[in-house]
Amino acid sequence: MEAKYPFSGFDGVYLTAVVDEGTDKQRLVMTHEESGRVLARDGIDCIHTAVCDITPEETEEVYPDQDAHVALINARTSEGRVVDLVPSERFLAFKSWVQGVAEAGPGAFMLQSSLEAAAGFAYPISSKLLSFVVKNTSGCLDLFFDSLEQCRFEGGWHVPSLMANLRTLSGVIGSMSVEQKSYVAGCMLSADYPLSVLKEFAGLPDIAERLSTIEPELKPVYDLISKGEQFYGNSIPVSLEQALNHGRVATLPELIAGKVLGAGSYLSKNWSSGHSWDVVGTPRGEEFGAYDGQRFYLAVHGPLLSPYRIRQAFSEPGFDGSTRLHADDEENQELFNDLFNGKLPSDEKIDVYDFKDLITLESGNFAVMRSVYDSEKDVETQVLKEVDPFGHYIIRMPLATAKATKCDYHTEEEFMSNPLVLARAGTKQFLEAYFDKVKGSRGVGNWYRFGDASEPRARLLFVNDGDDGLGSNGLKYDGRFVGVARATD
């Protein structure tokens, strides 16, 4: 049994209700046709049938509470077997819904998304419908954004209503062309959507670029989204070299934040190698005081091992995926001593923070108390110094503390309180959202492989694309670094 209806407002698009009398299955078929010829076809298997024998006028009387629409949906559905229809009745119910969607035209996306949100559908139909018309018709996006004008209230945007309808669009953006994504971003920016709404679509490069001017403290992350380029290869030194030649290379904290802020962007779809490192070693020398001879773990965010040094390590005895900072024993120890004091092999001076001294601010960023000398008053005062999570810096802790952390999948509470996770992430600001985004039934992983620190060694850090979470990579594996071209004058 079939019933076909033109989708109002979309030339050549038809919606067909199909019910198989033999299997009792129902399917919504979408076609784009021209002169009787089918140019494109797609379909949605529909398993949910809802019927109602209450007129709209009677609804408020029968269900006076504000969740009446939810009560109606849940009370009389095929899934609960309250409704058990013969094929002809099922077809009548199904085709009436398809006809309503077709006649609603562009407004169907708003109506259907509201219904799906109320019913808690696991597989929204509205996104599938929108995706089909976006791919096969012109002017669809104009009609969609015009329909959102209904979300204005008392001269401004009604954010809950606006977001409920834009979620239909969020499920489609990933399959759009670059030109369509740019057009969507332009529509949102010209409509002056609230900041909270724009941030939900920061995965669109044009929106990320605008947000970088509104939230300059997050500019490094928005730059990754809008201007970053991935360099993938089956050799870490090759892909790292390509990224370095391109410009600034993203650290692990930037990549974690990028996965959260850049929903739908390239950052959310793949694992990435960070320009961050697990380093273990022992500072040696009287200048280290109580730290002399104590074994330490360092989370180094910034350039450490060069592509040349990594290639060199491949042929060294005892290479196990990690490597010494230098082939020579004395140079290796000297480089670690420098690193412990905040000096990179490039001679760049960076801040070093002891994990035990970190204070968590309301923003989720870390800070430490530092002494500042006031020459006029000849006194030292304590000031709070905030850690820039997206800069170059080191967070260190005793190796025993790092080794005592869980090397497995974590619950959210475990993940958010794990010292090694926090040192690697550099901030708590995006950690909870990252956990929620990638978690699986086992939680989210944090993995490490440390030696005994009898000699300084380093391993590369990376962020997975799923619930495996954070880990350190063997240097002979694939690399996928993200480079951002340096600004030109």
C-alpha angles and dihedrals in degrees: 000000000000139000121185127201133179112244101239114239095016112090113224096007118123133185117208127192111213126185120181108218092202100051098022088229120146127208136183109218120199120198136177110209139181124188090345093307118120109230097176137007136187136158146202124214106224117204100167121086120179125181131183131193093186118100119229089249091056096046099086092045094051096038106025096168121096092250094063094124091053092048091052093049094048097041101060113031137131092234092063088045089233084120116053111171132181113235095263092052092044089052091050092052094043097047091048089058093046090048090051092051092047094049093046090062113180089000089064091079092058094043095045095045090052090051092048092049091051094046095042095232112193093210110038115216096199093070091050091051093048092047091055096050092043090055096044109032138050122230094028094120091051090055091046094052091043089056090055090067084086086072092071117107128185093343097314141071119282095222100199091051093044093050093046090059097039089057086072087060094046090064091056103043094083091064095045125108120250089255092052092049090051090049092051091050090049091052091051095047094046090049089058095232116192118268092250090059095046091052089059087062100041087123087080106089096221092052092045089053091053092046091054088066093046096047105028092173087067095043094112090058096043088049089056090054098044102032108015124118128199120230110198128179142144088251123065095207092051096049091042091051091051092050092048091050088052095053139263115013119221120246124219095262090054092050093050091050090045092056089054100041097034099060108173093014126116089265092065095052104056144037114254138203113233127216084238132104145204106224127182127186148119122260110227127195140069092263089071093063112189090005092062109117094005116128115238144188118217126193100206115196108192142038112332116141117038121219087249092055092048092051090048091053093058092075097042121110114260095021106163104166092287122078143202116256089241134010092234116078096223094044090048092055093043091052090051091049089052091047091051087057094046103264118130123209087256088060090248110147114223136175121268121206128191108225092224090061096053118118119197113228125209089260091059093249121124128244138179134205112250132186116240122191117226104206094191094055094029091228138116119234131192116239132179113246116196118218113236099225093198098049132079114283145124131242113196136187138165110286089235089062092051093046091050091062121099116270099199142058115323139209114233092260092050092047095049093050100040109117092210093051090049094049090050095045094045092209140035091220096100101016099096092047090047090052092050091048098052105025120127133186089287095048119237127316133232115188135185143169115199129179122214093272092236083135128019113266136169137206128190119248125223141175119229125224093236144020093315084085120180129004148147118257131220108243094234093062131089120293131212111182126174118224128191117202113242117249114261125215 
